[in-house]
Amino acid sequence: MIYHIRHITRFDYGNQVKFARCNLRLKPIDWPGQHLEDYTLTVEPVGRLGPAHAEAGLANVTRLVVDTPVRTLSIESAARVTVDRLIPIPDASDPTLADIAAWARASHDLSAAGPANYIYPSPLIPLDPEIGDWCAQDLTPDRGCLEAGMALALRIQRDFQFDGTATFVDTPPRDAFRQRRGVCQDFAQIMITGLRAAGLPAAYASGYIRTIPPPGQPRLVGADATHAWVLLWCGPVRGWVGIDPTNGIWMAGDHIVMAVGRDYAEIAPVDGVVLGSGAQQMDVSVDVEPLEGGLSYSTAP
């Protein structure tokens, strides 16, 4: 499947902003099962763009500098991505969670994708005994890694209610857990908290998911949004496997990975410093458009 992705972020400032320096992580990374074919980034009315290095996580980072006074700023990214990703199938030969934890602790891979980087708590996803105990019901050490991961995701989907008004971007996982409601970021953070409590490498994936309108209804342009889910490292053969606790599904042909990190702070689509006074309003519009054919529901052993 080939997707065209259009992501627009617009800032309206209460007063003129004299200077801004931002990190943009809007260019999807190449990841197993997907390839970036084309990408453009446009900033209006002004702005200088240049390359930057990812300080943490796996992301394509662009530095934006605005040194001319502005009242509005529009950042538009457009990408064409090919996704050909098989749906994982749990198998009796899968390594156990005990195997995964031991391999991750012994790993000498110090790259940004190395499993040992994702065992420990991170600033936005601290260890939490209450969440760890709740998740441990599905994470017995002798259980197969894929089977256990999906079981936990399905329980989160079943027991938690999606509520776009219940949390904010900086809501701690504990708060969302205790009220049993939130959005995709909250559900991913809760699942990652539980996996790490069990000694398992778990990463935060940010990106897009194709939304399918009800039968007979047109696809709404601009109504999509960025999405978050979990990557669980399942050993050197399986590698990183994506699990979506919001929807209770595997990461497959509908998911496009934009960036991967320990938590949202490492891979936020836009962050930075703005010098000015007054309030600001940010509006985000995302459109994920399939360009050819239907999804392939092939499966991987």
PyMOL commands that set and color helices and strands:
alter all, ss='L'
color gray80, all
select helices_A, chain A and resi 97-106+115-118+129-136+145-159+173-179+184-197+235-238+264-267
alter helices_A, ss='H'
color red, helices_A
select strands_A, chain A and resi 2-27+34-44+48-52+60-66+70-83+87-88+161-162+181-182+202-209+226-233+240-244+249-250+255-261+270-276+280-290+299-300
alter strands_A, ss='S'
color yellow, strands_A
deselect
rebuild
show_as cartoon
